[in-house]
């Protein structure tokens, strides 16, 4: 892992923490899973220019795929119903 990729992951984690804090959620307490999702977000941002949810399939249509840009349009309902989003990134506060 390069210094740049570590910094990108640190920046993405900080960004995700801000979203969680703003919405009264917490991030996944499982460090391994959290790191996996953060790496997926970084990889998608580097590859496609946007942090698409790594648990969602892109269509290739940029306008349509904005719906799955993290935090995706589904996350609030998933967190309310399931206690977490599909990616297992954001959780309801215990």
Secondary structure, DSSP 8 states (H G I E B T S, - for coil): --HHHHHHHHHHHHHHHHHHHHHTEEE-S-HHHHHHHHHHHHHHHHHHSS-B-TTS---S-HHHHGGGBSS-TTHHHHHHHHSB-TTS-EEE--
